[in-house]
Amino acid sequence: RFVRILIRELFRILTRYEVQGLDHIPSEGGLVIAVNHLSRLDPPALFSVIERDDLSALVADKYKSHPIIRPVVNFVKGIWIHREDTDFHALRKATEYLQNGGVLGIAPEGTRSTERGLIAAKTGVAYLADKGGVPVLPVAIIGTDMILESWRRLRRPRVQVRIGEPFRLPALERKTRAIQLQENTDMIMLRIAAMLPPEYRGVYAEDPRLKALLVSP
């Protein structure tokens, strides 16, 4: 909790920090948090607003040798995953964590977007939500891609964390499993896209399903 408060205060001092939708975070029970990925500062931005001590995350194992990221990931009991292949060990560990009531943060895109807009997501997030039997909490982060550039200009960048309402994905059926996994993944990403400004929506910007979400009450 001390680390969470410290990170939150640093964001408030060094950026124009805004958080919306805190009341959407369930206080207990297994949960997948799906978030867009713009910067290495996204994880601390998310960590600082989720007031649950059982928050963990899937983290690419390429950071195992990083002198700062590795101890932080180990401190929050993050789950290392080899993202170039299907890492069944990491997926089993993540599934068990969710089934035991933990909260797992995932960037469905699998890597940082270098063009600000969303890139096509991988289906692992929908797979874990299904296997864990847990709801998904969509989260949109805006502005972390501009932090370093703004600091160089001695400006405080605007950073927003927008938290949507948790929802459950349709159950998968064996015969259409692959198709449904993709549809469920799209459903997650479209909910994130709906909370983002147009320039951040990327490959999902022209999806007719997004337009329906944007006009729904």
N, C-alpha and C positions, 0 to 999 in steps of 0.2 A: 504493500500500500504506500509505503514511503517513496518507493521508486516511481509509482504511478503519479503521486502528487507532485514530485519533483519535476517529472517530464511535463506534466500539465502546466505547471507554473512557468517553466522555460518557454513553452509554446506561447503562453499568454504574454510574456515579457518580450519575446523576440518576434512575434507575429501578431497580426490582428486575427485572433483565434475565435471561431464561432462553432458551436455545436448545436445541432437540431435533432429532436426526436429521442432524447435520452429515456423518455418514458416508454419507449418501444422495446427496451431491453428486458427480457425475462429475468427475474431475480434468481431463478433456479431451473435445473433441468438441462439436458443435453441440447446443444445448439451449434449450428454451423453459421459462422459469420463470413459472408462473401463480400469482398471489397475490391474495388479497382486498384490498379497498381501503377503509380506514376514515379515514385521516388523511394529511396532507401529510408526516407523519413516517414513513409506511410505506416509501418508497423508501430513506431512509438506514438504516432498521432492516434492510432486506433487504441493501443494499449492504455493510453492516458484517460480515455473516456469510458471504458468498459469496467464498471465497478463490480467485478467478480474475480475472486482469487483463484478460480479454476480456469482462467483463460490461458490457452496455449495456442500454438500455431504450427502449420506445416511450413518448413523452411528448406530451401534448396541447399543440398549438402556441399555445394561449391563454397559456401561461406564457413565451412568447418575450420578452415585455416585462417580466417579473418581474426585479428587480435582483439577487436572490439565486439563484433557481432557474435562470435562463438560463445564467449562467456555469458552474454546477455540471453542468447537463445537457451543455453543450458540452465540459466537461472530461472527462467519462466517455464522450464520443462518442455521446450519446443520439440517437435518431432522432425528430425532430419529426413528429407526425401530426395532420392535421385530422380530428377524430373525428366531426364532424357529417355528413361525406360520406365516400364510399369513396375514400380517399387512395391511389391506385394507385402513385404515386411512392414513398411511404413503405413500402407493402407490398412493392414490388420491392426496395427497399433493405434491408428487414428480412429478406426471403427470402435475398438474397445473403449477408448477414451470417451467417445460420444455416448456409447451405451451405458457407461458408468456415470453419466450426467455432466460431463465436462463441456466446456465451450472451446471450439476450435476455429481459429481464424484462417481463412484461405483466400488467396488471390487466384480466382479461376483462370485468369489469363496465363498464369504460369511464369510470367516474366514481366519486367517493367515495360510499359508502352513508351517508346522513344518519340512518338508523334502526338503525345497528349491524349488522343482519342482512344477509345476502347479497341482492343484487338480481339480476334476470335478466341473464345474461351475453350479450355479443355473440359472433358466431361467428368473429371475426377470429383468435382464439388457435388454434382448431382448424385454420383455413385455413393459418396460418403453419407450424404443426407439420407439416401434410401437405406443403405446398410445399417446406419446408426439409428434409423427410425426417429429422426429429430427434425425440427423445423429449421428454416433458413432465415437469417436476418440479413437483408441487403444493406450495404453501407456504401455511400459515395464520398470519396475524398477529393477535394478541389483545392488547387493552389500549391500543393507540395512541390510540384515540378518547377515552380518559380522562386522557391525559397532562397537558394544559393545565389541566383542572379540578383535578387532583390537585396540581399545582404551585401553583395559586392558594391551595390549602389547606395548603401547605407539607408535602405528603406525597410520598413516592416511589411512583409507580404501578407495578403489576406489568405487565411487557410480556413476551410470549412469542412466539417465532418457532418454529413447528413445521414441519419439513421432511419431506415424505412420500417415498416411493420413486419414482424415475423410471419411466415406463411409455410405451409406444408406442400410438398410436391406430390403430384399424382403417383400412386404406386406403380411400380414397373411390372410388366407382364413378360414372361419368358419369350414368347414368340416375337414380340416387337421391342425387345429390351434395348437394342442399339439405337433404334429410332427414338424411343422414349427418352433415353439418356440425353440425346442431343436436344430434344424438345425441352426437357426439364432444365438443361444447362442454359438454353436460350431464354427460358422463362426467368431464371435468376438474373442473367445479364441485362435483360430488358428492364427489370425492376431497378437495377442500378442505373442504367442509362436514363431512365425517367427522372432520376433525381439530379442528373448532371446537366450543366449548360450544354447547348447544342454543339459547341466546338469540342466537347469531351466525349461525345457519343460514338465516334469512330465508326466501325463496321456495322453498328446497330442503328445508325442514325436514320436510315431510310426504311427500316423494317416496319411494315404496316401494323404489326402487333404493338410496336412502341407507340405509334400514333394513337392507337386505341387506348393505351394506358394513359397517355398525356391528356386525353379529353375526358377520361372517366372521372367522376366526382371523388 
